[in-house]
Amino acid sequence: MSQPETVEFVLKGSIAGHRVSALEGVPFNRFVEFNEDVQKYVQGSDNKTVLQDVRVQVHEGSYLLRVLIPAGLLASLLSDSARIGSTGSLSDIDANRAKVLLRWQQRSQAEPDLTFTVRSPRGAFPPVLISQASNFQREERVLWVNAERYLIGEITDWGGSQNPNVHLRLRNTRETLIVDATADQIREQRDNLVFHKAIVHVRAKQNPATGELKDYKLIELRAYAPDVEDARLDQLFAAGAKAWAGVPDGGAWVEELRGGSGV
């Protein structure tokens, strides 16, 4: 019987002055976020059912997930990791894996003591290290447009002395977004909303063809009051629908603005 392929994911360093350790503890919100990111990296764009035969071991060092992949499964995981480790480019790898690495890079830049590593114990690909000094980029030929959104979810973390931000776990998808903020925006909050539901007004960049959003910037943040906020959101959604009523295809409209040159 063929031995499973092993890929290790390592979260190392310190968070808020506390060393990350599988034995001594990891902040709960970061524990959840890291595990979810590892799942997204391993799964890539494959169906979630590919994970049913994958096993995970937890090891010290500092917090290490060892993923055991049966032979023949998730071949793109190894080829993508090898491509990143060899070239440092994210351009030709699975989009979901690229998003994970860019998210880890953003976190390392916000918390310089934190590093992320993807590695193969048997040397199937060069180690991929994400740190404050990393400069991974994904080339995209997309005309990103400005957009504003109202997001509802639970704030799992906020602050940061160098790069203040808000970690928002969305109500419907449970995905965690990092929203850039200013120190004044967080300082002006009367209540500590961490681990409470909030409505977050953000500015972002949107891909008109896919609807994908990135580069979230905080405009306003407040506690979520269901009766009041749902009514207000209905008004905003209605206004938005009316504004776009004469544009049957948003992607085609943007393409026309660009002169039909394609993306």
VOBA-1610 file (N, C-alpha, C; in pm, whole numbers, padded with zeros to 5 digits, always signed):
BEGIN
Met+00084-00120+00000Met+00000+00000+00000Met+00088+00125+00000Ser+00059+00218-00088Ser+00139+00340-00099Ser+00126+00424+00026Gln+00237+00486+00064Gln+00236+00573+00179Gln+00172+00707+00142Pro+00099+00768+00235Pro+00037+00897+00205Pro+00142+01007+00191Glu+00111+01105+00110Glu+00197+01223+00097Glu+00172+01312+00219Thr+00279+01370+00271Thr+00267+01454+00391Thr+00304+01598+00358Val+00216+01689+00395Val+00242+01832+00381Val+00219+01897+00517Glu+00314+01978+00561Glu+00305+02042+00692Glu+00276+02191+00678Phe+00191+02241+00767Phe+00157+02382+00773Phe+00194+02431+00914Val+00279+02532+00922Val+00333+02575+01050Val+00300+02722+01076Leu+00238+02747+01188Leu+00215+02883+01238Leu+00313+02907+01352Lys+00399+03006+01337Lys+00508+03025+01432Lys+00523+03172+01469Gly+00569+03196+01591Gly+00594+03333+01637Gly+00513+03365+01760Ser+00468+03489+01769Ser+00390+03531+01885Ser+00276+03621+01841Ile+00170+03618+01919Ile+00052+03700+01895Ile+00022+03776+02023Ala+00021+03909+02014Ala-00005+03994+02131Ala+00089+03960+02246Gly+00215+03929+02213Gly+00315+03903+02316Gly+00317+03761+02368His+00230+03674+02319His+00223+03535+02366His+00272+03442+02256Arg+00363+03352+02292Arg+00419+03259+02195Arg+00313+03160+02147Val+00310+03139+02016Val+00218+03041+01959Val+00271+02902+01989Ser+00188+02817+02047Ser+00231+02683+02085Ser+00112+02588+02087Ala+00130+02473+02022Ala+00024+02372+02023Ala-00001+02319+02163Leu+00102+02321+02247Leu+00089+02269+02383Leu+00046+02377+02483Glu+00101+02498+02466Glu+00072+02604+02562Glu-00050+02687+02524Gly-00091+02679+02398Gly-00213+02748+02358Gly-00196+02842+02241Val-00306+02859+02167Val-00315+02951+02054Val-00444+03031+02073Pro-00442+03164+02052Pro-00568+03239+02062Pro-00676+03173+01978Phe-00794+03159+02034Phe-00898+03078+01971Phe-00932+03125+01831Asn-00946+03258+01813Asn-00984+03307+01681Asn-00877+03278+01577Arg-00748+03286+01616Arg-00641+03255+01522Arg-00633+03105+01495Phe-00663+03025+01596Phe-00668+02880+01579Phe-00770+02843+01472Val-00889+02903+01481Val-00995+02874+01385Val-00957+02924+01246Glu-00906+03047+01238Glu-00871+03105+01109Glu-00762+03023+01039Phe-00658+02985+01115Phe-00547+02910+01055Phe-00595+02774+01004Asn-00675+02704+01084Asn-00725+02574+01041Asn-00812+02587+00916Glu-00894+02691+00911Glu-00978+02712+00792Glu-00893+02744+00670Asp-00789+02824+00690Asp-00700+02857+00578Asp-00628+02733+00527Val-00584+02647+00617Val-00518+02523+00576Val-00614+02438+00493Gln-00739+02429+00537Gln-00838+02353+00460Gln-00852+02411+00319Lys-00861+02543+00309Lys-00878+02606+00178Lys-00756+02583+00089Tyr-00638+02588+00149Tyr-00515+02565+00071Tyr-00509+02421+00021Val-00539+02326+00109Val-00533+02185+00071Val-00640+02154-00035Gln-00760+02202-00014Gln-00872+02173-00104Gln-00857+02243-00239Gly-00803+02365-00238Gly-00795+02440-00362Gly-00933+02458-00423Ser-00945+02435-00553Ser-01075+02448-00621Ser-01146+02314-00637Asp-01091+02208-00573Asp-01157+02078-00579Asp-01281+02076-00492Asn-01367+01978-00518Asn-01485+01960-00436Asn-01445+01919-00294Lys-01525+01960-00198Lys-01491+01932-00058Lys-01484+01784-00027Thr-01546+01701-00111Thr-01546+01557-00085Thr-01405+01497-00095Val-01313+01567-00162Val-01176+01512-00173Val-01108+01507-00037Leu-01162+01578+00059Leu-01098+01584+00191Leu-01140+01470+00283Gln-01238+01389+00241Gln-01292+01289+00334Gln-01191+01182+00373Asp-01091+01157+00287Asp-00990+01055+00320Asp-00859+01116+00367Val-00856+01249+00381Val-00736+01317+00427Val-00734+01320+00579Arg-00620+01290+00638Arg-00607+01291+00784Arg-00518+01407+00826Val-00540+01454+00949Val-00463+01566+01002Val-00407+01529+01138Gln-00279+01560+01159Gln-00216+01544+01289Gln-00171+01680+01340Val-00179+01701+01470Val-00136+01827+01531Val-00006+01803+01606His+00093+01887+01581His+00224+01872+01644His+00271+02006+01699Glu+00358+01999+01795Glu+00425+02119+01846Glu+00525+02166+01744Gly+00540+02299+01737Gly+00651+02350+01657Gly+00621+02459+01555Ser+00572+02573+01596Ser+00504+02609+01719Ser+00362+02550+01722Tyr+00282+02580+01615Tyr+00156+02511+01597Tyr+00163+02450+01458Leu+00167+02320+01451Leu+00195+02251+01326Leu+00082+02154+01293Leu+00027+02169+01174Leu-00071+02074+01122Leu-00002+01988+01017Arg-00002+01858+01038Arg+00056+01765+00941Arg-00059+01698+00868Val-00070+01723+00739Val-00180+01672+00658Val-00132+01550+00581Leu-00202+01438+00600Leu-00166+01311+00535Leu-00263+01288+00419Ile-00210+01288+00298Ile-00292+01283+00177Ile-00272+01149+00108Pro-00378+01071+00091Pro-00364+00942+00022Pro-00305+00959-00117Ala-00227+00860-00159Ala-00162+00865-00291Ala-00265+00883-00401Gly-00235+00973-00493Gly-00323+00997-00607Gly-00422+01110-00589Leu-00438+01157-00467Leu-00533+01266-00442Leu-00461+01400-00441Leu-00532+01504-00481Leu-00487+01643-00469Leu-00348+01664-00529Ala-00330+01615-00650Ala-00200+01630-00716Ala-00163+01777-00734Ser-00264+01862-00757Ser-00234+02004-00779Ser-00179+02071-00653Leu-00209+02014-00535Leu-00155+02071-00411Leu-00003+02067-00414Leu+00054+01955-00456Leu+00199+01942-00461Leu+00259+02024-00575Ser+00196+02020-00691Ser+00251+02095-00805Ser+00244+02246-00780Asp+00134+02294-00721Asp+00124+02437-00689Asp+00228+02477-00586Ser+00243+02395-00481Ser+00339+02427-00376Ser+00481+02427-00432Ala+00510+02332-00522Ala+00643+02327-00583Ala+00667+02451-00668Arg+00565+02494-00741Arg+00580+02612-00826Arg+00607+02736-00742Ile+00535+02750-00631Ile+00555+02866-00543Ile+00694+02862-00482Gly+00730+02743-00429Gly+00860+02730-00364Gly+00977+02755-00458Ser+00959+02723-00586Ser+01068+02739-00683Ser+01074+02878-00743Thr+00957+02937-00772Thr+00953+03065-00844Thr+00910+03183-00760Gly+00838+03156-00649Gly+00785+03266-00568Gly+00669+03337-00633Ser+00616+03281-00743Ser+00507+03344-00816Ser+00374+03275-00785Leu+00270+03356-00774Leu+00136+03303-00750Leu+00050+03306-00876Ser+00109+03345-00987Ser+00030+03371-01108Ser-00033+03244-01168Asp+00035+03131-01157Asp-00012+03012-01227Asp-00059+02902-01133Ile-00099+02940-01012Ile-00146+02839-00918Ile-00297+02857-00895Asp-00355+02760-00828Asp-00498+02765-00794Asp-00531+02896-00723Ala-00638+02961-00766Ala-00674+03093-00712Ala-00701+03088-00562Asn-00763+02980-00514Asn-00793+02970-00372Asn-00665+02958-00288Arg-00566+02886-00339Arg-00439+02876-00267Arg-00367+03010-00267Ala-00373+03080-00378Ala-00311+03213-00384Ala-00373+03307-00283Lys-00505+03300-00267Lys-00572+03387-00171Lys-00525+03359-00029Val-00507+03231+00005Val-00461+03195+00139Val-00322+03254+00165Leu-00231+03237+00069Leu-00095+03287+00088Leu-00093+03439+00099Leu-00173+03507+00021Leu-00179+03654+00027Leu-00238+03699+00161Arg-00335+03623+00211Arg-00394+03655+00341Arg-00290+03636+00453Trp-00214+03528+00445Trp-00108+03506+00545Trp-00001+03615+00534Gln+00031+03656+00414Gln+00130+03763+00397Gln+00080+03892+00460Gln-00048+03922+00443Gln-00105+04042+00504Gln-00097+04034+00656Arg-00123+03918+00712Arg-00118+03904+00857Arg+00025+03916+00909Ser+00121+03859+00837Ser+00261+03870+00879Ser+00309+04014+00873Gln+00261+04089+00777Gln+00300+04229+00768Gln+00237+04311+00880Ala+00118+04271+00923Ala+00052+04340+01034Ala+00111+04299+01169Glu+00161+04174+01178Glu+00220+04121+01301Glu+00355+04060+01265Pro+00461+04140+01266Pro+00592+04098+01216Pro+00650+03975+01282Asp+00608+03940+01403Asp+00663+03822+01470Asp+00601+03692+01419Leu+00500+03703+01336Leu+00425+03586+01293Leu+00474+03538+01156Thr+00497+03406+01143Thr+00535+03348+01015Thr+00449+03225+00986Phe+00434+03197+00859Phe+00359+03080+00812Phe+00449+03001+00718Thr+00445+02870+00728Thr+00529+02787+00642Thr+00448+02670+00588Val+00468+02642+00460Val+00415+02520+00397Val+00537+02440+00353Arg+00547+02314+00395Arg+00667+02237+00364Arg+00635+02089+00350Ser+00728+02021+00284Ser+00717+01877+00264Ser+00830+01808+00340Pro+00800+01724+00439Pro+00906+01656+00515Pro+01000+01574+00427Arg+00950+01520+00318Arg+01037+01438+00231Arg+01101+01520+00120Gly+01077+01653+00120Gly+01141+01738+00020Gly+01077+01735-00116Ala+00945+01711-00122Ala+00876+01707-00251Ala+00873+01843-00319Phe+00886+01950-00239Phe+00892+02086-00294Phe+00968+02174-00195Pro+01029+02283-00243Pro+01100+02373-00153Pro+01002+02436-00053Pro+01045+02461+00071Pro+00955+02521+00169Pro+00904+02658+00122Val+00779+02685+00153Val+00719+02815+00122Val+00705+02889+00255Leu+00783+02997+00271Leu+00783+03074+00395Leu+00716+03209+00372Ile+00619+03240+00456Ile+00551+03370+00450Ile+00584+03447+00576Ser+00646+03564+00558Ser+00686+03647+00671Ser+00664+03794+00636Gln+00707+03881+00727Gln+00693+04023+00703Gln+00768+04066+00577Ala+00876+03995+00544Ala+00958+04031+00428Ala+00906+03973+00297Ser+00803+03891+00302Ser+00752+03828+00180Ser+00692+03931+00086Asn+00700+03901-00041Asn+00643+03992-00141Asn+00575+03912-00251Phe+00487+03821-00210Phe+00412+03743-00308Phe+00309+03832-00377Gln+00296+03815-00506Gln+00197+03891-00582Gln+00133+03799-00684Arg+00011+03829-00716Arg-00062+03753-00819Arg-00102+03850-00929Glu-00046+03830-01046Glu-00076+03918-01158Glu-00219+03893-01207Glu-00293+03999-01215Glu-00432+03989-01259Glu-00459+04097-01363Arg-00520+04057-01473Arg-00559+04154-01573Arg-00710+04179-01559Val-00742+04248-01452Val-00882+04275-01421Val-00896+04424-01392Leu-01002+04483-01445Leu-01032+04621-01413Leu-01117+04623-01286Trp-01052+04641-01173Trp-01124+04644-01046Trp-01193+04780-01031Val-01317+04777-00987Val-01394+04900-00970Val-01422+04921-00821Asn-01444+05047-00784Asn-01476+05079-00644Asn-01617+05033-00610Ala-01633+04983-00489Ala-01765+04938-00443Ala-01777+04963-00293Glu-01899+04977-00248Glu-01925+04987-00105Glu-02022+04877-00066Arg-02001+04820+00052Arg-02086+04713+00100Arg-02115+04729+00249Tyr-02231+04679+00290Tyr-02263+04667+00431Tyr-02254+04519+00468Leu-02165+04485+00558Leu-02140+04347+00596Leu-02186+04325+00740Ile-02245+04210+00763Ile-02290+04174+00898Ile-02215+04049+00943Gly-02163+04053+01064Gly-02093+03937+01116Gly-02042+03961+01255Glu-01960+03869+01302Glu-01902+03879+01437Glu-01759+03928+01428Ile-01727+04031+01505Ile-01590+04080+01510Ile-01510+03988+01600Thr-01407+03924+01544Thr-01327+03831+01623Thr-01198+03895+01675Asp-01160+04009+01618Asp-01039+04076+01663Asp-01036+04214+01600Trp-00970+04309+01668Trp-00944+04439+01607Trp-00824+04503+01675Gly-00767+04602+01606Gly-00651+04671+01663Gly-00529+04653+01575Gly-00411+04660+01638Gly-00285+04652+01566Gly-00215+04786+01569Ser-00094+04788+01622Ser-00023+04915+01638Ser+00031+04968+01506Gln+00072+04880+01415Gln+00131+04924+01289Gln+00030+04929+01175Asn-00053+04827+01165Asn-00154+04821+01059Asn-00290+04786+01120Pro-00359+04885+01177Pro-00488+04856+01243Pro-00587+04792+01145Asn-00660+04694+01196Asn-00760+04630+01111Asn-00867+04567+01198Val-00971+04521+01132Val-01084+04454+01198Val-01101+04317+01135His-01109+04213+01217His-01134+04077+01167His-01284+04050+01182Leu-01350+04027+01069Leu-01495+04010+01068Leu-01531+03873+01014Arg-01598+03791+01097Arg-01647+03661+01052Arg-01790+03680+01002Leu-01810+03662+00871Leu-01938+03692+00809Leu-02050+03604+00861Arg-02168+03662+00870Arg-02282+03592+00929Arg-02325+03470+00847Asn-02324+03482+00716Asn-02379+03375+00632Asn-02275+03271+00591Thr-02157+03314+00550Thr-02057+03221+00497Thr-01957+03174+00601Arg-01948+03244+00714Arg-01850+03216+00821Arg-01708+03244+00776Glu-01690+03304+00658Glu-01556+03344+00614Glu-01510+03464+00697Thr-01382+03469+00730Thr-01326+03580+00805Thr-01256+03677+00711Leu-01299+03803+00713Leu-01238+03907+00632Leu-01152+03997+00720Ile-01045+04048+00662Ile-00963+04148+00730Ile-00991+04282+00665Val-01042+04376+00744Val-01080+04508+00695Val-00982+04610+00750Asp-00910+04677+00661Asp-00816+04780+00704Asp-00890+04896+00770Ala-00831+04950+00875Ala-00893+05060+00948Ala-00784+05156+00992Thr-00825+05264+01056Thr-00728+05356+01116Thr-00738+05343+01268Ala-00634+05385+01336Ala-00635+05380+01482Ala-00748+05464+01537Asp-00776+05579+01475Asp-00884+05667+01523Asp-01019+05598+01509Gln-01041+05525+01399Gln-01170+05459+01382Gln-01197+05358+01492Ile-01093+05285+01532Ile-01111+05187+01639Ile-01118+05256+01775Arg-01036+05359+01794Arg-01034+05432+01921Arg-01169+05498+01949Glu-01238+05541+01845Glu-01364+05612+01863Glu-01481+05521+01900Gln-01461+05391+01895Gln-01569+05300+01933Gln-01591+05304+02084Arg-01713+05336+02123Arg-01744+05345+02266Arg-01743+05208+02333Asp-01792+05108+02261Asp-01804+04974+02319Asp-01702+04881+02254Asn-01657+04784+02331Asn-01570+04679+02279Asn-01659+04576+02209Leu-01653+04575+02075Leu-01741+04489+01997Leu-01680+04354+01963Val-01561+04326+02014Val-01497+04197+01986Val-01586+04085+02041Phe-01612+03986+01956Phe-01700+03872+01984Phe-01847+03915+01994His-01880+04026+01932His-02019+04070+01919His-02052+04091+01772Lys-02181+04080+01739Lys-02224+04106+01603Lys-02217+04256+01574Ala-02181+04287+01450Ala-02171+04427+01411Ala-02211+04441+01265Ile-02247+04562+01227Ile-02267+04594+01087Ile-02152+04683+01047Val-02084+04643+00940Val-01959+04709+00900Val-01976+04764+00758His-01965+04894+00747His-01973+04962+00618His-01831+04972+00564Val-01807+04913+00446Val-01672+04908+00392Val-01667+04961+00249Arg-01549+05003+00211Arg-01518+05033+00072Arg-01423+04924+00024Ala-01442+04876-00099Ala-01359+04767-00148Ala-01341+04779-00298Lys-01256+04692-00352Lys-01240+04679-00496Lys-01316+04555-00540Gln-01389+04568-00653Gln-01471+04457-00700Gln-01437+04421-00844Asn-01431+04290-00869Asn-01417+04239-01004Asn-01557+04231-01064Pro-01590+04316-01163Pro-01726+04319-01215Pro-01768+04189-01280Ala-01672+04114-01330Ala-01705+03989-01401Ala-01744+03878-01305Thr-01679+03873-01188Thr-01702+03762-01094Thr-01771+03805-00965Gly-01770+03935-00937Gly-01826+03983-00811Gly-01729+03975-00695Glu-01609+03922-00719Glu-01510+03909-00612Glu-01472+04045-00555Leu-01454+04051-00424Leu-01416+04174-00355Leu-01279+04157-00290Lys-01204+04266-00282Lys-01075+04263-00214Lys-01045+04402-00161Asp-00935+04414-00084Asp-00887+04543-00032Asp-00996+04617+00045Tyr-01047+04552+00149Tyr-01153+04612+00228Tyr-01100+04726+00315Lys-01170+04841+00313Lys-01135+04957+00395Lys-01258+04995+00478Leu-01236+05018+00605Leu-01347+05051+00693Leu-01398+05192+00671Ile-01529+05207+00658Ile-01593+05338+00655Ile-01661+05366+00788Glu-01740+05268+00833Glu-01815+05286+00958Glu-01837+05150+01022Leu-01845+05150+01152Leu-01862+05027+01229Leu-01956+05055+01345Arg-02055+04969+01362Arg-02144+04986+01477Arg-02207+04853+01517Ala-02255+04850+01641Ala-02319+04729+01692Ala-02442+04696+01607Tyr-02471+04568+01595Tyr-02581+04522+01512Tyr-02710+04512+01593Ala-02810+04588+01551Ala-02943+04582+01613Ala-03037+04528+01506Pro-03077+04401+01512Pro-03147+04334+01401Pro-03265+04410+01343Asp-03358+04456+01425Asp-03479+04520+01372Asp-03446+04645+01294Val-03357+04727+01351Val-03322+04854+01288Val-03235+04830+01164Glu-03133+04745+01176Glu-03036+04728+01069Glu-03097+04657+00947Asp-03183+04557+00969Asp-03241+04488+00856Asp-03329+04580+00774Ala-03403+04667+00842Ala-03486+04764+00770Ala-03400+04861+00690Arg-03292+04906+00752Arg-03203+04999+00684Arg-03135+04933+00565Leu-03094+04807+00580Leu-03030+04736+00470Leu-03126+04715+00354Asp-03253+04688+00385Asp-03353+04673+00279Asp-03361+04800+00196Gln-03357+04917+00264Gln-03361+05044+00193Gln-03239+05060+00103Leu-03121+05024+00156Leu-02998+05039+00079Leu-02995+04945-00042Phe-03040+04820-00022Phe-03042+04726-00131Phe-03138+04772-00241Ala-03253+04826-00200Ala-03351+04875-00296Ala-03294+04991-00376Ala-03221+05081-00308Ala-03160+05194-00376Ala-03054+05146-00476Gly-02977+05046-00436Gly-02875+04993-00525Gly-02934+04926-00648Ala-03042+04850-00627Ala-03107+04782-00739Ala-03163+04884-00838Lys-03219+04993-00786Lys-03274+05097-00872Lys-03163+05163-00954Ala-03047+05186-00891Ala-02937+05253-00960Ala-02883+05168-01075Trp-02890+05034-01062Trp-02837+04944-01165Trp-02946+04889-01256Ala-03068+04939-01240Ala-03180+04882-01315Ala-03160+04890-01465Gly-03094+04995-01513Gly-03075+05012-01656Gly-02951+04946-01710Val-02880+04869-01627Val-02756+04804-01670Val-02777+04653-01661Pro-02818+04588-01771Pro-02849+04443-01764Pro-02729+04356-01734Asp-02609+04397-01778Asp-02489+04316-01759Asp-02377+04406-01710Gly-02347+04400-01577Gly-02245+04487-01520Gly-02109+04465-01583Gly-02075+04336-01611Gly-01945+04308-01671Gly-01934+04367-01810Ala-02043+04356-01891Ala-02041+04411-02026Ala-02031+04562-02022Trp-02098+04621-01922Trp-02094+04768-01908Trp-01951+04816-01883Val-01880+04746-01793Val-01742+04782-01766Val-01655+04760-01889Glu-01682+04649-01960Glu-01606+04621-02082Glu-01623+04731-02185Glu-01746+04783-02194Glu-01772+04892-02288Glu-01693+05016-02250Leu-01685+05042-02119Leu-01610+05158-02073Leu-01463+05144-02111Arg-01414+05022-02112Arg-01273+04999-02144Arg-01247+04997-02295Gly-01354+05011-02374Gly-01337+05011-02518Gly-01339+04873-02578Gly-01393+04775-02503Gly-01405+04639-02556Gly-01274+04569-02575Ser-01173+04601-02491Ser-01041+04542-02511Ser-01024+04409-02445Gly-01122+04367-02360Gly-01109+04239-02288Gly-01022+04256-02166Val-01025+04156-02078Val-00945+04161-01956Val-00827+04067-01969
//
